[in-house]
Amino acid sequence: MAREMKDSGVVWIGEVPADWSMIRMKNCIKKRDGGAWGEDAVGDDGDVICLRIADFDYARFRFKPTAPEQLTKRHYSQDVIQKLNLSKNDILIEKSGGGEKTPVGRSVIFDKDYPALFANFMDRLRCKEFVDPEFMQFIFATFYKNDYSKNYIKQTTGIQNLDLTSMLANELVAIPNLKEQKEIAANLNQKCAEIDAVLEKTNTSIEEYKKLKKAIITQTVTRGIRGDRPMKESGIEWVPMIPADWSNYRGKHLFYETNERSETGSEELLTVSHKTGVTPRSQKNVNMFMSESLVGYKICRKGDIAANTMWMWQGAIGVSSYRGVISPSYNTYRQRKGAFDSQYLDYLLRVPPLVELYNVCSTGITASRLRLYPEQFLSIQFIVPPMEEQQEIVRFLHSRVDEMDALIQKKEQFLAELETYKKSLIYNYVTGKKEV
């Protein structure tokens, strides 16, 4: 027999069981505290683990299973330790931070045995006796995953801030009796754990396929597809042995830097990534700052090499299939004598051993400041197979890579569908549309 339902009066909740109560979030909370960052650890009993946003396992609504000795320790007064020490089933909600694709407002429940405090970018919520913390955490997760938290986000100086006070005061939630809350929470924990196991297994499989794809590309690009064949020492650090009939030259004998500039700014804007090489910016889902005018941007022709100087150490380079413009801070190179098939060259430029060499040859104090300038790039030694074999390699890789990309895409689609199912499952149980 179907249970009797009623209108909750809340758009995102919809109908709820007739015997459930609609209660404001703030009336479910007994205690709320803001976190503290403390001081540098000094090595005495005032040093306590300080949990950060980076320690959240958002997918499982818990803190990551990091060993206590690997977590951040900060120094606090005994008064602060007494006030902010976490207890099991405390809910921690992110009130500052977030990002373009991850709005602020994520929450986790504390279920650890070690003593810990929490940083100042989050608030601790402790539930009243008639509210099960696990059930309440699933409510917060549903609220966030359905984007209703966005109504309470304010942006200041590039940082998202959650107006948690207003959210708790304004929002109503549906609360059954304590016994049913616990049953729902236990059921969701079990079902979500099963889903998370499948998600983890699928993610692992995707990463393995991506590694295999890289390995196949590297093996094929640097050794060819003609089976056992005479090999020779290349004299090149990043690829010691190459087929005997292959050549190698320094970049300066193969490429030269170009510096053509747009006079009208009417050309298509291109971007360079370590994942996709050279692509039109319009195909990218980005909202980064873009200059009002493209006049003075560098011309990049079909077949030109475009290199993101700041991210070459990650492999942000490729051969363009488009005519357009790139940032003036990037570099463009053109072949001198047409030694390469453009598609083979595009594969070659991003093989992991060569990318590692870009890293080694780059200059800068930290990774974020590393730069690979034309002088360094053109001093690198490149392998050059015969043109006919380059084209064989391209045909082979297109077939294999397309197969693997299709398989990876299928698995990623499955992940997205499973995440959607998990979100729907939580929503339906915490609003009473599904019954335990």
C-alpha positions as CSV (number, residue, x, y, z in Angstrom):
1,M,0.0,0.0,0.0
2,A,1.4,3.4,-1.1
3,R,2.1,5.7,1.8
4,E,0.1,8.9,2.1
5,M,2.0,12.0,0.8
6,K,1.6,15.7,1.2
7,D,3.0,18.9,-0.4
8,S,6.1,20.0,1.5
9,G,5.7,23.6,0.3
10,V,9.4,23.6,-0.8
11,V,10.1,23.5,-4.5
12,W,13.2,21.3,-4.4
13,I,11.7,18.8,-2.0
14,G,8.2,18.4,-3.6
15,E,5.9,15.8,-1.9
16,V,6.9,14.1,1.4
17,P,5.2,11.5,3.6
18,A,2.2,12.9,5.5
19,D,3.7,12.0,8.8
20,W,7.1,13.8,8.2
21,S,7.7,17.3,9.7
22,M,8.9,20.3,7.8
23,I,11.6,22.0,10.0
24,R,14.0,24.8,9.4
25,M,17.6,23.7,9.1
26,K,18.7,25.9,11.9
27,N,16.2,24.2,14.3
28,C,17.9,20.9,13.6
29,I,21.2,22.2,14.8
30,K,22.2,22.4,18.4
31,K,25.6,23.9,18.1
32,R,27.5,25.7,15.3
33,D,31.2,26.8,15.5
34,G,33.6,28.3,13.0
35,G,37.0,26.7,12.6
36,A,40.5,28.1,13.4
37,W,43.8,27.7,11.6
38,G,45.9,28.1,14.7
39,E,49.7,28.7,14.8
40,D,52.7,26.8,13.5
41,A,53.2,23.5,15.5
42,V,55.8,23.8,18.3
43,G,56.1,20.2,19.5
44,D,54.0,20.3,22.7
45,D,50.5,19.1,23.7
46,G,49.0,22.2,22.1
47,D,49.8,20.7,18.7
48,V,46.6,19.1,17.3
49,I,45.6,17.7,13.9
50,C,43.8,20.5,11.9
51,L,41.5,19.1,9.2
52,R,41.3,21.1,6.0
53,I,39.0,21.2,3.0
54,A,41.6,19.2,1.1
55,D,41.0,16.4,3.6
56,F,37.3,16.0,2.4
57,D,36.3,12.9,0.6
58,Y,33.3,14.6,-1.1
59,A,32.2,11.4,-2.9
60,R,31.7,9.5,0.3
61,F,30.7,12.4,2.5
62,R,33.6,11.5,4.9
63,F,37.1,12.6,5.6
64,K,39.8,10.8,3.6
65,P,41.3,7.7,5.2
66,T,44.7,9.5,5.6
67,A,46.9,8.3,8.4
68,P,46.9,10.7,11.4
69,E,50.6,11.2,11.2
70,Q,50.3,12.5,7.6
71,L,47.7,15.1,8.5
72,T,48.5,18.8,9.2
73,K,49.2,19.7,12.8
74,R,48.7,23.2,14.2
75,H,49.2,24.8,17.6
76,Y,46.2,26.0,19.7
77,S,45.5,27.2,23.2
78,Q,43.8,24.7,25.5
79,D,40.7,26.9,25.5
80,V,40.4,26.6,21.7
81,I,41.1,22.9,21.8
82,Q,38.4,22.3,24.3
83,K,35.9,24.4,22.3
84,L,36.6,23.1,18.8
85,N,37.7,19.5,19.4
86,L,35.7,17.3,17.0
87,S,33.3,14.6,18.2
88,K,32.1,11.7,16.1
89,N,29.1,12.6,14.0
90,D,29.9,16.3,13.8
91,I,29.1,17.7,10.4
92,L,31.7,19.9,8.7
93,I,30.5,22.2,5.9
94,E,32.7,24.2,3.6
95,K,31.9,27.9,3.8
96,S,34.7,29.5,1.8
97,G,36.7,28.3,-1.2
98,G,35.2,26.3,-4.0
99,G,36.0,26.8,-7.6
100,E,34.5,27.4,-11.1
101,K,33.2,23.8,-11.4
102,T,32.9,23.0,-7.7
103,P,30.8,25.6,-5.9
104,V,31.4,26.1,-2.2
105,G,29.1,24.3,0.3
106,R,30.3,20.7,0.3
107,S,29.9,18.8,3.6
108,V,31.3,15.7,5.3
109,I,30.7,13.9,8.6
110,F,33.5,13.3,11.1
111,D,33.8,9.6,11.9
112,K,37.4,9.3,13.0
113,D,38.9,8.1,16.3
114,Y,41.8,10.6,16.5
115,P,41.5,14.0,18.2
116,A,41.2,16.8,15.7
117,L,40.2,20.4,15.2
118,F,39.1,22.0,11.9
119,A,40.3,24.9,9.8
120,N,38.7,28.3,9.4
121,F,37.2,27.7,5.9
122,M,34.6,25.4,7.4
123,D,31.9,25.4,10.1
124,R,31.1,22.5,12.5
125,L,27.4,21.7,12.9
126,R,26.2,19.5,15.8
127,C,22.7,18.1,15.5
128,K,19.9,18.2,18.1
129,E,18.9,14.9,19.8
130,F,15.9,14.3,17.5
131,V,18.0,14.5,14.3
132,D,20.3,11.7,13.2
133,P,23.6,13.3,12.0
134,E,24.0,10.7,9.2
135,F,20.5,11.5,7.9
136,M,21.2,15.3,8.2
137,Q,24.4,14.9,6.2
138,F,22.5,13.2,3.4
139,I,20.1,16.2,3.4
140,F,23.0,18.6,3.1
141,A,24.5,16.4,0.3
142,T,21.2,16.4,-1.6
143,F,20.8,20.2,-1.2
144,Y,24.3,20.7,-2.6
145,K,24.2,18.1,-5.4
146,N,20.9,19.7,-6.7
147,D,22.6,23.1,-6.8
148,Y,20.4,24.8,-4.3
149,S,23.4,25.8,-2.2
150,K,24.3,28.2,-5.1
151,N,21.5,30.5,-4.0
152,Y,23.6,31.3,-0.9
153,I,27.0,31.8,-2.5
154,K,28.6,35.2,-2.6
155,Q,31.7,35.9,-4.5
156,T,34.4,38.2,-3.1
157,T,38.0,38.7,-4.5
158,G,37.8,35.5,-6.4
159,I,36.7,33.4,-3.4
160,Q,33.2,31.9,-3.0
161,N,31.6,32.4,0.4
162,L,28.6,30.4,1.6
163,D,26.1,32.5,3.6
164,L,25.4,29.6,5.9
165,T,23.5,31.7,8.4
166,S,20.9,32.6,5.8
167,M,20.8,29.1,4.4
168,L,20.1,27.5,7.8
169,A,17.6,30.2,8.7
170,N,15.6,30.1,5.4
171,E,15.6,26.5,4.3
172,L,13.1,23.9,5.4
173,V,13.9,20.2,5.4
174,A,11.7,17.1,5.8
175,I,12.3,15.1,9.0
176,P,10.8,11.7,9.9
177,N,10.9,10.2,13.3
178,L,14.4,9.3,14.6
179,K,14.0,5.6,14.0
180,E,13.1,6.1,10.4
181,Q,16.0,8.6,10.0
182,K,18.5,6.0,11.2
183,E,17.0,3.3,9.0
184,I,17.2,5.6,5.9
185,A,20.8,6.7,6.8
186,A,21.9,3.0,7.3
187,N,20.3,2.0,4.0
188,L,21.8,4.9,2.1
189,N,25.3,4.2,3.6
190,Q,25.1,0.6,2.4
191,K,23.7,1.5,-1.1
192,C,26.2,4.3,-1.6
193,A,29.1,2.1,-0.5
194,E,28.1,-0.4,-3.2
195,I,27.9,2.3,-5.8
196,D,31.2,3.9,-4.7
197,A,32.9,0.5,-5.0
198,V,31.7,0.3,-8.7
199,L,32.7,3.9,-9.3
200,E,36.2,3.2,-7.9
201,K,36.6,0.1,-9.9
202,T,35.5,1.9,-13.1
203,N,37.8,4.9,-12.4
204,T,40.7,2.5,-11.9
205,S,39.8,0.8,-15.2
206,I,39.7,4.1,-17.0
207,E,43.1,5.1,-15.7
208,E,44.6,1.7,-16.7
209,Y,43.2,2.2,-20.3
210,K,44.7,5.7,-20.4
211,K,48.1,4.4,-19.3
212,L,47.9,1.6,-21.9
213,K,46.9,4.2,-24.5
214,K,50.0,6.3,-23.7
215,A,52.2,3.2,-23.7
216,I,51.0,2.1,-27.1
217,I,51.5,5.6,-28.6
218,T,55.0,5.8,-27.1
219,Q,56.0,2.3,-28.2
220,T,54.7,2.9,-31.7
221,V,56.0,6.4,-32.2
222,T,59.5,5.5,-31.0
223,R,59.9,2.0,-32.4
224,G,57.4,1.7,-35.3
225,I,55.1,-1.2,-36.1
226,R,57.2,-3.4,-38.4
227,G,58.1,-6.0,-35.7
228,D,61.5,-7.3,-35.0
229,R,64.1,-5.2,-36.8
230,P,67.7,-4.0,-36.5
231,M,68.0,-1.3,-33.9
232,K,70.8,1.2,-33.2
233,E,71.9,3.5,-30.4
234,S,70.3,6.9,-31.0
235,G,72.6,9.0,-28.9
236,I,69.5,10.6,-27.5
237,E,68.8,10.6,-23.8
238,W,65.0,10.3,-24.0
239,V,65.0,7.3,-26.5
240,P,68.2,5.4,-26.3
241,M,67.4,2.9,-29.1
242,I,65.7,3.5,-32.4
243,P,65.2,1.4,-35.7
244,A,68.4,1.3,-37.7
245,D,67.0,3.2,-40.7
246,W,65.6,6.1,-38.6
247,S,67.4,9.4,-38.3
248,N,67.7,12.0,-35.6
249,Y,68.3,15.8,-35.7
250,R,68.3,18.7,-33.3
251,G,65.2,20.8,-33.4
252,K,67.0,23.8,-34.9
253,H,67.6,21.7,-38.1
254,L,64.0,20.7,-38.3
255,F,62.0,23.7,-37.1
256,Y,62.3,27.5,-36.9
257,E,60.4,29.9,-34.7
258,T,57.7,32.1,-36.3
259,N,56.4,35.4,-35.0
260,E,53.6,36.5,-37.4
261,R,51.1,38.7,-35.7
262,S,47.4,39.3,-36.4
263,E,46.6,42.7,-37.8
264,T,42.8,42.5,-37.5
265,G,42.2,40.1,-34.6
266,S,39.6,38.3,-36.8
267,E,41.2,34.9,-36.7
268,E,39.9,32.1,-34.6
269,L,41.5,31.9,-31.1
270,L,43.3,28.6,-30.5
271,T,44.3,27.1,-27.2
272,V,47.0,24.5,-26.4
273,S,46.6,21.8,-23.8
274,H,48.6,18.8,-22.6
275,K,45.5,16.6,-23.1
276,T,44.1,17.7,-26.4
277,G,47.0,19.6,-28.1
278,V,45.9,22.5,-30.3
279,T,42.1,23.1,-30.4
280,P,39.8,26.1,-31.0
281,R,39.0,27.8,-27.7
282,S,35.3,27.7,-28.7
283,Q,35.4,24.0,-28.2
284,K,36.7,24.3,-24.7
285,N,34.4,24.8,-21.7
286,V,36.4,27.6,-20.1
287,N,35.5,31.0,-18.7
288,M,39.0,32.3,-18.2
289,F,39.9,35.9,-18.9
290,M,40.2,36.8,-22.6
291,S,41.6,40.0,-24.0
292,E,39.1,42.3,-25.6
293,S,41.1,42.3,-28.9
294,L,43.1,39.6,-30.6
295,V,45.2,42.1,-32.6
296,G,48.8,41.3,-32.0
297,Y,48.2,37.7,-31.2
298,K,50.5,35.2,-32.9
299,I,49.4,33.6,-36.2
300,C,49.3,29.9,-36.1
301,R,48.9,28.2,-39.5
302,K,47.8,24.6,-40.3
303,G,50.8,22.4,-39.7
304,D,52.5,24.8,-37.3
305,I,53.6,23.7,-33.9
306,A,52.0,25.7,-31.1
307,A,53.6,25.5,-27.6
308,N,52.2,26.8,-24.3
309,T,55.5,28.0,-23.0
310,M,54.3,28.0,-19.3
311,W,53.0,24.4,-19.4
312,M,55.4,22.7,-21.7
313,W,56.7,20.7,-18.8
314,Q,53.3,19.0,-18.8
315,G,53.2,18.5,-22.5
316,A,51.1,21.5,-23.6
317,I,52.2,21.4,-27.3
318,G,50.9,20.1,-30.5
319,V,50.6,20.5,-34.3
320,S,47.7,22.7,-35.3
321,S,45.0,21.4,-37.7
322,Y,43.5,25.0,-37.8
323,R,44.5,28.4,-38.9
324,G,44.1,30.9,-36.1
325,V,45.8,32.9,-33.4
326,I,47.4,31.9,-30.1
327,S,48.4,33.9,-27.0
328,P,51.4,36.2,-27.6
329,S,53.1,34.4,-24.6
330,Y,53.0,31.1,-26.5
331,N,55.5,30.0,-29.2
332,T,55.0,28.9,-32.7
333,Y,57.4,26.8,-34.9
334,R,57.3,25.7,-38.5
335,Q,59.0,22.8,-40.3
336,R,62.1,23.7,-42.3
337,K,62.1,20.8,-44.9
338,G,58.9,18.9,-44.2
339,A,60.7,16.0,-42.5
340,F,57.5,15.1,-40.6
341,D,54.0,14.0,-41.4
342,S,52.0,16.5,-39.3
343,Q,49.9,13.9,-37.5
344,Y,52.9,11.8,-36.7
345,L,54.6,14.9,-35.3
346,D,51.6,15.7,-33.2
347,Y,51.9,12.2,-31.5
348,L,55.6,12.5,-31.2
349,L,55.6,15.9,-29.4
350,R,53.6,14.6,-26.5
351,V,55.1,11.1,-25.8
352,P,55.9,10.9,-22.1
353,P,59.7,10.5,-22.4
354,L,59.9,13.7,-24.5
355,V,57.5,15.6,-22.1
356,E,59.8,14.6,-19.3
357,L,62.7,16.1,-21.2
358,Y,60.7,19.4,-21.7
359,N,60.5,19.4,-17.9
360,V,64.2,18.8,-17.4
361,C,65.1,21.5,-19.9
362,S,62.7,24.1,-18.6
363,T,63.9,27.0,-16.4
364,G,62.3,28.4,-13.3
365,I,62.3,28.1,-9.5
366,T,59.0,26.2,-9.1
367,A,56.8,24.0,-11.3
368,S,54.3,26.9,-11.7
369,R,57.1,29.1,-13.0
370,L,58.8,26.6,-15.3
371,R,59.3,27.9,-18.9
372,L,60.6,26.1,-22.0
373,Y,61.9,28.8,-24.3
374,P,62.7,28.4,-28.0
375,E,66.4,28.1,-27.4
376,Q,65.9,25.0,-25.2
377,F,63.2,23.5,-27.5
378,L,65.3,23.9,-30.7
379,S,68.3,22.2,-29.0
380,I,66.3,19.0,-28.3
381,Q,67.1,16.0,-30.5
382,F,64.2,14.5,-32.3
383,I,63.8,11.1,-34.0
384,V,62.8,11.1,-37.7
385,P,61.4,7.9,-39.2
386,P,61.1,7.6,-43.0
387,M,58.0,9.4,-44.2
388,E,56.3,6.3,-45.5
389,E,56.7,4.7,-42.0
390,Q,55.4,7.8,-40.3
391,Q,52.2,7.5,-42.3
392,E,52.0,3.8,-41.4
393,I,52.3,4.7,-37.7
394,V,49.6,7.3,-38.0
395,R,47.1,4.9,-39.7
396,F,47.8,2.3,-37.0
397,L,47.5,4.7,-34.1
398,H,44.3,6.3,-35.5
399,S,42.7,2.9,-35.4
400,R,43.9,1.8,-32.0
401,V,43.5,5.2,-30.3
402,D,40.0,5.6,-31.7
403,E,39.1,2.2,-30.3
404,M,40.5,3.0,-26.9
405,D,39.0,6.5,-26.8
406,A,35.6,5.0,-27.6
407,L,36.0,2.5,-24.7
408,I,37.1,5.2,-22.3
409,Q,34.2,7.4,-23.3
410,K,31.8,4.6,-22.7
411,K,33.2,4.0,-19.3
412,E,33.1,7.7,-18.5
413,Q,29.5,7.8,-19.6
414,F,28.7,4.9,-17.3
415,L,30.4,6.9,-14.4
416,A,28.2,9.9,-15.1
417,E,25.1,7.8,-15.2
418,L,26.0,6.1,-11.9
419,E,26.7,9.4,-10.2
420,T,23.3,10.6,-11.4
421,Y,21.7,7.5,-10.0
422,K,23.4,8.0,-6.7
423,K,22.2,11.6,-6.5
424,S,18.7,10.5,-7.3
425,L,18.8,7.7,-4.8
426,I,19.8,10.0,-2.0
427,Y,17.2,12.6,-2.9
428,N,14.4,10.1,-3.1
429,Y,15.2,8.5,0.3
430,V,15.7,11.8,2.2
431,T,12.5,13.2,0.8
432,G,10.5,10.1,1.6
433,K,9.7,9.2,-2.1
434,K,11.4,5.9,-1.5
435,E,10.6,3.9,1.5
436,V,13.1,1.7,3.4
